[in-house]
C-alpha cells in the first residue's frame, strides 16, 4: 500500500472517532502491554492521558518507549517513539481544555459532559509524543490509480516472493 502525505497524516490524526492502540513495556516481566485509548493530535504531538492507577502509566514512568497504532481499517499510522510527561499526575486543571477535546473526539457531547463531570477529580497525567522526534512513522492508505498507484498494490512489494 502507498503511504500518506504529511497533510493526509495530519487530517487523519485529527479525525474524531479513532483510538490509538498504545504499546508499552511492562517493567516487571518485559512483555509488551497494549491498550486502546483516546488521544488528541495537536501541533505535531500526540497527547495521551493515563489515570493515576493505570498500569500503562507505571510502564511509562519506568520506560517511556511506546508503539502506537492508529487506523480505521484502511488507513494506518504506526509510530515508534518516546513519550514525554507534559503534566505530572494530578495537575488536571492545567490542561483540562486538552482533556475535554480528547473526550469530545471519543464520544458524543452529552456522554463527554457526563464523563467529564463524573471523573473530573480523578488524578491524571498528560504525556505527549512529538512526531518530529519519533523513531519511526509508517503510513498506509488504499491504492488510488488516479494518483498513479498500482491498483493491485494492496501489499508492499517486499511481501511478495515472486515479484
C-alpha positions in Angstrom: 0.0 0.0 0.0 1.2 3.5 -0.7 1.9 5.9 2.2 0.1 9.1 3.1 1.4 12.6 2.6 2.2 14.7 5.7 -1.1 16.6 5.2 -3.1 13.4 4.9 -1.5 12.1 8.1 -2.4 15.3 10.0 -6.0 15.2 8.6 -6.3 11.5 9.6 -5.0 12.0 13.1 -7.4 14.9 13.6 -10.5 12.9 12.6 -12.7 12.1 15.5 -13.6 8.5 16.5 -10.1 6.9 16.1 -8.4 5.3 19.1 -4.7 4.8 19.5 -3.6 1.3 20.4 -0.7 2.1 22.7 2.0 -0.5 23.4 4.2 0.0 26.5 6.8 -2.2 28.1 5.9 -3.8 31.4 9.0 -3.4 33.5 8.0 -6.3 35.8 8.2 -9.0 33.1 9.5 -7.2 29.9 6.4 -8.1 27.9 4.5 -5.7 25.7 1.3 -4.3 27.1 -1.3 -2.9 24.6 -4.3 -0.8 25.4 -6.8 1.1 23.2 -7.1 4.7 24.4 -8.2 8.1 23.4 -5.7 10.6 22.1 -5.5 14.1 20.8 -3.3 15.3 17.9 -2.3 18.9 18.2 0.7 20.9 16.9 2.6 17.9 15.8 2.2 16.0 19.0 0.0 13.0 20.0 -1.3 13.5 23.6 -2.4 10.6 25.8 -3.6 10.7 29.4 -3.4 7.8 31.9 -5.3 7.8 35.1 -3.3 7.6 38.3 -3.6 3.8 38.7 -3.4 2.8 35.1 -0.9 0.0 34.5 0.4 1.8 31.5 1.2 4.9 33.5 3.6 3.0 35.6 5.1 1.5 32.5 5.7 4.9 31.1 7.3 6.1 34.3 9.8 3.2 34.1 10.4 3.2 30.3 8.9 5.9 28.0 9.3 3.9 24.8 6.0 3.3 23.1 4.5 1.9 19.9 1.3 3.4 18.6 -1.2 2.1 16.0 -3.9 4.5 14.8 -6.1 3.1 12.0 -9.5 2.9 10.5 -9.2 -0.4 8.7 -8.0 1.2 5.5 -5.6 3.9 6.6 -2.9 3.3 9.1 -0.3 5.3 11.1 2.2 3.2 13.0 4.6 5.1 15.3 7.7 4.1 17.4 9.0 6.7 19.8 9.3 8.1 23.3 6.7 10.0 25.1 7.4 12.8 27.5 5.4 13.7 30.6 4.0 17.2 30.0 2.0 17.4 33.2 2.6 15.1 36.1 -0.2 13.2 37.9 -2.8 15.4 39.5 -2.2 18.7 37.5 -5.5 18.2 35.7 -6.6 21.8 35.9 -3.6 23.0 34.0 -4.6 21.1 30.9 -8.4 20.4 31.3 -9.0 22.0 27.9 -7.0 19.3 26.1 -8.7 16.6 28.1 -12.1 18.0 27.1 -11.1 17.9 23.5 -9.9 14.4 23.9 -13.2 13.3 25.4 -15.2 15.0 22.6 -13.2 13.1 20.0 -14.1 9.8 21.7 -17.8 10.2 22.4 -20.9 12.3 21.7 -21.2 15.7 23.5 -23.8 14.5 26.1 -21.7 11.5 27.1 -18.5 13.6 27.2 -20.2 16.0 29.6 -21.4 13.2 31.9 -18.0 11.5 31.8 -16.2 14.8 32.5 -18.4 15.6 35.5 -18.0 12.0 36.8 -14.3 11.9 36.6 -13.1 15.5 36.9 -11.4 14.9 40.2 -9.6 11.7 39.2 -5.9 12.4 39.0 -4.3 12.0 35.6 -1.1 12.9 33.9 -0.6 14.2 30.4 2.0 12.7 28.1 3.0 13.6 24.5 4.9 12.1 21.6 6.4 14.6 19.3 6.1 13.2 15.8 9.1 15.1 14.5 11.2 13.2 17.1 9.7 9.8 16.6 12.0 6.9 15.9 9.8 5.7 13.1 6.5 6.7 11.5 4.9 4.5 8.8 1.7 5.1 7.0 -0.6 3.3 4.6 -3.6 4.3 2.5 -5.6 2.5 -0.1 -4.1 2.4 -3.6 -5.5 5.1 -5.9 -4.9 4.6 -9.6 -5.7 8.3 -10.1 -2.6 9.1 -8.1 -0.5 6.8 -10.2 -0.7 3.9 -7.7 -0.7 0.3 -8.8 -4.3 -0.8 -8.4 -3.1 -4.2 -7.2 -0.8 -2.5 -4.7 -2.6 -3.8 -1.5 0.7 -5.2 -0.2 4.1 -3.6 -0.2 6.4 -5.2 -2.8 8.7 -6.6 0.0 5.9 -9.0 1.0 5.8 -10.8 -2.4 8.2 -13.6 -3.1 7.7 -13.7 -6.8 7.7 -10.1 -7.9 
